[in-house]
Amino acid sequence: MDIRELLSKQQGPPPQSASRKKEIAEARKADEARKKYLANYRLQATNAIAAFAADSARLKMKFSPADKTVRSIVHEIAEGHELVSHSFGEEGVNRHVYLFKKEYDLTEAELQCYRAGRKWEPSPVLPARAVAPSEPTTSNALPKTEPLPSLNLQSPIKPPNKSERVMARLAARSAELVQISRDSFGDVPVAGKTDRRTIAQVQADIQAKKKRKLLEVEREADPRDDS
């Protein structure tokens, strides 16, 4: 046996400091607590989704905001019950899962409302009003009808989120820099230019002007060309 192998077996692994041992112990403890929490959450979510799927009176179900791992558990269980699942909200802030039964009429307007972080409030359906039989009449006047009540269908205005505010500031700053460049270097936008010739047309005009100037100089040097 090699002397180095013998020495390594006698010495064993290098000793760890007390702080390092404490960090490893805390990490293992946190990992075990996380596994226990996920197992408990899976059990509760399984029971809740099964009850929702069996209840014919309920067509959709909303879960509390959770991280990506927890949401994946909900999506997995929902798929086993043939439910439609969507995640809405901002990651790390209020991202949550919504479950819908397949017979639920999920419209694009409702999806856009959830994606915008608003509560879905469908337009109220007015009940059919019974119409009394009209009395026979010989006149051509139309029967009077009562006006329908006005409905406030204006959706709530969503305040701009952080990314929209940043994009608006960048657009304003870009427009400001373009204007500064025009003021400093005399840059004129295309719409404000009076000369709309192309580069090739400008070069051709310059060459023609040079030829005319050369002919004028030659004629002034030799007057006999005028005869």
C-alpha positions as CSV (number, residue, x, y, z in Angstrom):
1,M,0.0,0.0,0.0
2,D,1.2,3.5,-0.9
3,I,2.4,5.6,2.1
4,R,0.1,8.5,1.0
5,E,-3.0,6.2,1.0
6,L,-2.1,4.9,4.4
7,L,-1.7,8.5,5.8
8,S,-5.0,9.6,4.3
9,K,-6.9,6.7,5.9
10,Q,-5.3,7.4,9.2
11,Q,-6.0,11.1,9.1
12,G,-9.6,10.9,7.7
13,P,-11.6,13.8,6.2
14,P,-10.5,17.3,7.1
15,P,-12.3,18.6,10.2
16,Q,-15.2,21.1,9.6
17,S,-15.7,24.3,11.5
18,A,-18.6,24.7,13.9
19,S,-20.2,27.4,11.7
20,R,-20.0,25.1,8.7
21,K,-21.6,22.2,10.5
22,K,-24.4,24.6,11.7
23,E,-25.1,25.7,8.1
24,I,-25.3,22.1,6.8
25,A,-27.6,21.2,9.6
26,E,-29.9,24.2,9.0
27,A,-30.0,23.4,5.3
28,R,-31.0,19.8,5.9
29,K,-33.6,20.9,8.3
30,A,-35.1,23.4,5.8
31,D,-35.1,20.8,3.1
32,E,-36.9,18.3,5.2
33,A,-39.5,21.0,6.2
34,R,-40.0,21.9,2.6
35,K,-40.6,18.3,1.6
36,K,-43.1,17.9,4.4
37,Y,-44.9,21.0,3.4
38,L,-45.2,20.0,-0.3
39,A,-46.5,16.5,0.7
40,N,-49.1,18.1,3.0
41,Y,-50.1,20.6,0.3
42,R,-50.5,17.9,-2.3
43,L,-52.8,16.0,0.0
44,Q,-55.0,19.1,0.7
45,A,-55.0,20.1,-3.0
46,T,-56.0,16.6,-4.1
47,N,-59.0,16.6,-1.7
48,A,-60.0,20.2,-2.6
49,I,-59.8,19.6,-6.4
50,A,-61.7,16.2,-6.1
51,A,-64.5,17.9,-4.2
52,F,-64.6,20.7,-6.8
53,A,-64.7,18.3,-9.7
54,A,-67.6,16.3,-8.1
55,D,-69.7,19.5,-7.3
56,S,-71.8,20.2,-10.4
57,A,-72.8,23.6,-9.1
58,R,-69.2,24.9,-9.2
59,L,-67.6,25.7,-12.5
60,K,-64.4,27.5,-11.5
61,M,-62.0,27.5,-8.5
62,K,-59.3,30.0,-7.5
63,F,-56.2,29.1,-5.5
64,S,-54.1,31.4,-3.3
65,P,-50.8,32.8,-4.7
66,A,-48.0,30.3,-4.5
67,D,-44.5,29.6,-6.0
68,K,-43.9,27.7,-9.2
69,T,-43.4,24.3,-7.5
70,V,-46.7,24.5,-5.6
71,R,-48.5,25.7,-8.8
72,S,-47.1,22.7,-10.7
73,I,-48.7,20.4,-8.2
74,V,-52.1,22.0,-8.7
75,H,-51.7,21.8,-12.5
76,E,-50.8,18.1,-12.3
77,I,-53.8,17.2,-10.1
78,A,-56.2,19.3,-12.3
79,E,-55.0,17.5,-15.4
80,G,-55.9,14.2,-13.7
81,H,-59.5,15.4,-13.2
82,E,-59.7,16.7,-16.8
83,L,-59.9,20.3,-15.7
84,V,-58.6,23.4,-17.4
85,S,-56.0,25.3,-15.4
86,H,-54.4,28.7,-16.0
87,S,-51.9,30.8,-14.0
88,F,-52.4,34.5,-13.6
89,G,-50.5,37.3,-11.9
90,E,-46.9,38.4,-11.5
91,E,-44.3,35.9,-10.5
92,G,-43.1,36.2,-6.9
93,V,-46.0,38.7,-6.1
94,N,-49.5,37.3,-6.7
95,R,-49.1,34.5,-9.2
96,H,-52.0,32.0,-8.7
97,V,-53.9,29.2,-10.3
98,Y,-57.5,29.2,-11.6
99,L,-59.3,26.0,-12.4
100,F,-62.2,25.7,-14.9
101,K,-64.4,22.9,-15.8
102,K,-64.6,22.0,-19.5
103,E,-68.3,22.9,-19.7
104,Y,-67.6,26.4,-18.4
105,D,-67.8,29.0,-21.2
106,L,-64.4,30.7,-20.7
107,T,-64.3,33.7,-23.0
108,E,-61.3,35.6,-24.2
109,A,-62.6,38.7,-22.4
110,E,-62.6,36.9,-19.1
111,L,-59.1,35.6,-19.7
112,Q,-57.9,39.1,-20.5
113,C,-59.5,40.4,-17.3
114,Y,-57.7,37.8,-15.2
115,R,-54.4,38.5,-16.9
116,A,-54.8,42.2,-16.2
117,G,-55.3,41.4,-12.5
118,R,-58.9,42.5,-12.4
119,K,-62.0,40.7,-11.0
120,W,-64.3,39.4,-13.7
121,E,-67.7,41.0,-13.6
122,P,-69.9,39.7,-16.5
123,S,-72.6,41.9,-17.9
124,P,-75.9,41.3,-16.2
125,V,-78.5,39.5,-18.3
126,L,-81.9,41.3,-18.3
127,P,-84.9,39.0,-17.7
128,A,-87.4,38.7,-20.4
129,R,-90.3,41.1,-19.9
130,A,-93.8,39.7,-20.4
131,V,-95.6,41.5,-23.2
132,A,-99.3,42.1,-22.6
133,P,-101.5,41.3,-25.6
134,S,-102.3,44.5,-27.5
135,E,-105.9,45.6,-28.0
136,P,-107.1,45.6,-31.6
137,T,-106.9,49.0,-33.1
138,T,-107.5,50.5,-36.5
139,S,-104.8,53.2,-36.2
140,N,-101.4,52.9,-37.7
141,A,-99.6,54.3,-34.6
142,L,-96.8,52.1,-33.2
143,P,-97.3,50.6,-29.7
144,K,-95.5,52.4,-27.0
145,T,-92.5,50.7,-25.4
146,E,-90.7,51.6,-22.2
147,P,-87.0,52.5,-22.5
148,L,-84.5,49.9,-21.3
149,P,-82.5,50.8,-18.1
150,S,-79.1,52.2,-18.9
151,L,-76.2,49.8,-18.1
152,N,-72.8,51.0,-16.9
153,L,-70.5,48.7,-18.9
154,Q,-67.4,50.8,-18.4
155,S,-64.6,48.5,-17.2
156,P,-62.4,49.8,-14.4
157,I,-59.2,51.5,-15.6
158,K,-56.1,49.5,-14.8
159,P,-53.2,51.6,-13.6
160,P,-50.0,51.1,-15.5
161,N,-47.7,48.5,-14.1
162,K,-44.0,48.9,-13.5
163,S,-42.9,47.7,-17.0
164,E,-45.4,50.0,-18.7
165,R,-44.2,52.9,-16.7
166,V,-40.5,52.1,-17.6
167,M,-41.4,51.8,-21.3
168,A,-43.3,55.1,-21.3
169,R,-40.3,56.9,-19.7
170,L,-37.9,55.3,-22.3
171,A,-40.1,56.4,-25.2
172,A,-40.3,60.0,-23.8
173,R,-36.5,60.0,-23.3
174,S,-35.9,58.7,-26.8
175,A,-38.1,61.4,-28.3
176,E,-36.3,64.0,-26.3
177,L,-32.9,62.9,-27.5
178,V,-34.1,62.9,-31.1
179,Q,-35.3,66.5,-30.7
180,I,-32.0,67.5,-29.1
181,S,-30.1,65.9,-32.0
182,R,-32.1,67.8,-34.5
183,D,-31.7,71.1,-32.7
184,S,-27.9,70.6,-32.3
185,F,-26.9,69.2,-35.7
186,G,-29.6,70.6,-38.0
187,D,-31.3,67.3,-38.6
188,V,-34.5,67.8,-40.5
189,P,-37.2,65.0,-40.6
190,V,-38.1,63.6,-44.0
191,A,-41.6,65.2,-43.8
192,G,-40.0,68.6,-43.5
193,K,-37.5,68.4,-46.4
194,T,-38.3,70.3,-49.5
195,D,-35.7,68.5,-51.7
196,R,-37.0,65.0,-52.2
197,R,-34.4,63.9,-54.8
198,T,-32.5,60.7,-54.3
199,I,-28.7,60.5,-54.0
200,A,-28.4,59.3,-57.6
201,Q,-30.4,62.2,-58.9
202,V,-28.4,64.7,-56.8
203,Q,-25.1,63.3,-58.2
204,A,-26.4,63.4,-61.8
205,D,-27.5,67.1,-61.3
206,I,-24.0,67.9,-60.0
207,Q,-22.2,66.3,-62.9
208,A,-24.5,68.1,-65.4
209,K,-23.8,71.4,-63.7
210,K,-20.0,70.8,-63.8
211,K,-20.2,70.1,-67.6
212,R,-22.2,73.3,-68.2
213,K,-19.6,75.3,-66.2
214,L,-16.7,73.7,-68.1
215,L,-18.3,74.5,-71.5
216,E,-18.8,78.2,-70.4
217,V,-15.1,78.4,-69.4
218,E,-14.0,76.9,-72.7
219,R,-16.2,79.4,-74.7
220,E,-14.8,82.4,-72.8
221,A,-11.2,81.2,-73.5
222,D,-11.8,80.6,-77.3
223,P,-14.4,83.2,-78.7
224,R,-14.2,81.5,-82.1
225,D,-16.5,78.8,-80.9
226,D,-19.4,81.3,-80.9
227,S,-19.4,81.6,-84.7
